[in-house]
């Protein structure tokens, strides 16, 4: 999968995946979605990003999780 809107640069945000070289980490967008904000609300708060930036951030996060084993706790 190709990500044209996500950049990783060791000189920007400590190498965290960011949107188009901006100082806006993918993790921030994912957290905002998780908190219940809509795409329109995020775009209003961050007018320098585009709707496709949000969608690609979510695709990037989903792809990143596919590559790792996550510890799961057993229900008691």
GROMACS elastic network, one bead per residue, 0.5 to 0.9 nm:
[ bonds ]
;  ai    aj funct       b0    kb
    1    60     6  0.88872   500
    1    63     6  0.83083   500
    3     6     6  0.57037   500
    3     7     6  0.82123   500
    3    56     6  0.70890   500
    3    57     6  0.89050   500
    3    59     6  0.86954   500
    3    60     6  0.72756   500
    4     7     6  0.77374   500
    4    20     6  0.79343   500
    4    56     6  0.84604   500
    5    18     6  0.83190   500
    5    19     6  0.57816   500
    5    21     6  0.83577   500
    5    52     6  0.82698   500
    5    53     6  0.62559   500
    5    56     6  0.69092   500
    5    57     6  0.81635   500
    6    17     6  0.62562   500
    6    18     6  0.55681   500
    6    20     6  0.54491   500
    6    21     6  0.74541   500
    6    25     6  0.89965   500
    6    26     6  0.77622   500
    6    53     6  0.80007   500
    6    56     6  0.75275   500
    6    57     6  0.71918   500
    6    60     6  0.78573   500
    7    15     6  0.88182   500
    7    16     6  0.83766   500
    7    17     6  0.56094   500
    7    18     6  0.53714   500
    7    19     6  0.61891   500
    7    20     6  0.56376   500
    7    21     6  0.55765   500
    7    22     6  0.85534   500
    8    11     6  0.87902   500
    8    12     6  0.75780   500
    8    13     6  0.88384   500
    8    14     6  0.89130   500
    8    15     6  0.54321   500
    8    16     6  0.60003   500
    8    18     6  0.63240   500
    8    19     6  0.88104   500
    8    20     6  0.89217   500
    8    21     6  0.74710   500
    9    12     6  0.53186   500
    9    13     6  0.77896   500
    9    14     6  0.74725   500
    9    16     6  0.73273   500
    9    17     6  0.77132   500
    9    18     6  0.84405   500
    9    21     6  0.76008   500
   10    13     6  0.72438   500
   10    14     6  0.52675   500
   10    16     6  0.76043   500
   11    14     6  0.60271   500
   11    15     6  0.64300   500
   12    15     6  0.57561   500
   12    16     6  0.73316   500
   12    17     6  0.89123   500
   12    18     6  0.81738   500
   12    21     6  0.73461   500
   12    22     6  0.78958   500
   12    23     6  0.66647   500
   13    16     6  0.56197   500
   13    17     6  0.82321   500
   13    18     6  0.78958   500
   13    23     6  0.63524   500
   13    24     6  0.82709   500
   13    25     6  0.76279   500
   15    18     6  0.83430   500
   16    25     6  0.63972   500
   16    26     6  0.79756   500
   16    27     6  0.85776   500
   17    21     6  0.86640   500
   17    24     6  0.85574   500
   17    25     6  0.57166   500
   17    26     6  0.58284   500
   17    27     6  0.79027   500
   18    21     6  0.59661   500
   18    22     6  0.62641   500
   18    23     6  0.64528   500
   18    24     6  0.53782   500
   18    26     6  0.51794   500
   18    27     6  0.81818   500
   18    57     6  0.85039   500
   19    22     6  0.55952   500
   19    23     6  0.74343   500
   19    24     6  0.58524   500
   19    25     6  0.62656   500
   19    26     6  0.63305   500
   19    49     6  0.79535   500
   19    53     6  0.65637   500
   19    54     6  0.86153   500
   19    56     6  0.88922   500
   19    57     6  0.75389   500
   20    23     6  0.86906   500
   20    24     6  0.85814   500
   20    49     6  0.87800   500
   20    53     6  0.81294   500
   21    24     6  0.80524   500
   22    25     6  0.79244   500
   24    27     6  0.83777   500
   24    28     6  0.68752   500
   24    29     6  0.80108   500
   25    28     6  0.53909   500
   25    29     6  0.70613   500
   25    57     6  0.88557   500
   26    29     6  0.53211   500
   26    30     6  0.63395   500
   26    31     6  0.86631   500
   26    53     6  0.89989   500
   26    54     6  0.82907   500
   26    56     6  0.89421   500
   26    57     6  0.53759   500
   26    58     6  0.78997   500
   26    60     6  0.80497   500
   26    61     6  0.75850   500
   27    30     6  0.50674   500
   27    31     6  0.60254   500
   27    32     6  0.85865   500
   27    57     6  0.80364   500
   27    61     6  0.79026   500
   28    31     6  0.51006   500
   28    32     6  0.62104   500
   28    33     6  0.87355   500
   29    32     6  0.51258   500
   29    33     6  0.63282   500
   29    34     6  0.86047   500
   29    42     6  0.79068   500
   29    54     6  0.65916   500
   29    57     6  0.68989   500
   29    58     6  0.79301   500
   30    33     6  0.52032   500
   30    34     6  0.61544   500
   30    35     6  0.86697   500
   30    54     6  0.82116   500
   30    57     6  0.70355   500
   30    58     6  0.63595   500
   30    61     6  0.75947   500
   31    35     6  0.61576   500
   31    36     6  0.87872   500
   32    35     6  0.50353   500
   32    36     6  0.65848   500
   32    37     6  0.56852   500
   32    38     6  0.83003   500
   32    42     6  0.74690   500
   33    36     6  0.51845   500
   33    37     6  0.51753   500
   33    38     6  0.66408   500
   33    39     6  0.77742   500
   33    42     6  0.83917   500
   33    58     6  0.89296   500
   34    37     6  0.74201   500
   37    40     6  0.80688   500
   37    41     6  0.59768   500
   37    42     6  0.65886   500
   38    41     6  0.51576   500
   38    42     6  0.63407   500
   38    43     6  0.86212   500
   39    42     6  0.51416   500
   39    43     6  0.61051   500
   39    44     6  0.85998   500
   39    51     6  0.68492   500
   39    54     6  0.71998   500
   39    55     6  0.88470   500
   40    43     6  0.50772   500
   40    44     6  0.61702   500
   40    45     6  0.86996   500
   40    51     6  0.81788   500
   41    44     6  0.50879   500
   41    45     6  0.63011   500
   41    46     6  0.86188   500
   42    45     6  0.50746   500
   42    46     6  0.59780   500
   42    47     6  0.81648   500
   42    49     6  0.88591   500
   42    51     6  0.89568   500
   42    54     6  0.84718   500
   43    46     6  0.50173   500
   43    47     6  0.53062   500
   43    48     6  0.78345   500
   43    49     6  0.65681   500
   43    50     6  0.68418   500
   43    51     6  0.71094   500
   43    54     6  0.87172   500
   44    47     6  0.55333   500
   46    49     6  0.60149   500
   46    50     6  0.87312   500
   47    50     6  0.76362   500
   49    52     6  0.83623   500
   49    53     6  0.63128   500
   49    54     6  0.79605   500
   50    53     6  0.52231   500
   50    54     6  0.69637   500
   51    54     6  0.53604   500
   51    55     6  0.65696   500
   51    56     6  0.87966   500
   52    56     6  0.59543   500
   52    57     6  0.83609   500
   53    56     6  0.52346   500
   53    57     6  0.60670   500
   53    58     6  0.87639   500
   54    57     6  0.50891   500
   54    58     6  0.64752   500
   54    59     6  0.88315   500
   55    58     6  0.52385   500
   55    59     6  0.63563   500
   55    60     6  0.86357   500
   56    60     6  0.59585   500
   56    61     6  0.85002   500
   57    60     6  0.50535   500
   57    61     6  0.61726   500
   57    62     6  0.86251   500
   58    61     6  0.51051   500
   58    62     6  0.61608   500
   58    63     6  0.85754   500
   59    62     6  0.51143   500
   59    63     6  0.61269   500
   59    64     6  0.85583   500
   60    63     6  0.51241   500
   60    64     6  0.60887   500
   60    65     6  0.87203   500
   61    64     6  0.50464   500
   61    65     6  0.63397   500
   61    66     6  0.88212   500
   62    65     6  0.52933   500
   62    66     6  0.65224   500
   63    66     6  0.51673   500
   63    67     6  0.68814   500
   64    67     6  0.55068   500
   64    68     6  0.72571   500
   65    68     6  0.55469   500
   65    69     6  0.79094   500
   65    70     6  0.81519   500
   66    69     6  0.79375   500
   73    76     6  0.89636   500
